[in-house]
Amino acid sequence: MIINSETLDEILTNVSNSFLECESVQEICQLYAQYQNTINEQAEFAIKKLSIKEEK
């Protein structure tokens, strides 16, 4: 499944807006870390899910 461009645009707009709401460099760094952790966790989960499918 490839995410459609409309959904991707919406996600990127929301991410951009959340960064624009930050009031300090520290908040930006914390938000960045939070997004990075979420992306890593979701990628790991998706890889494990695909690996289980391939084993069957």
C-alpha positions, 0 to 999 in steps of 0.5 A: 500500500502506498499512501495517497498524496492527499493523506500525506499532505495532510500529515505533513501539514499537521506536522508543520503546524505543530512545529510552528506552535512551538515557543522555544528551541527546547520544545522543537527538539522535544517534538522532533524527538517525539516524532522520530520515536513514533516513526521508529516504533511504527516502522519496527512494528510494520517490519515485524508484521511483514516478517510474520506474514512472510514466514507463513 
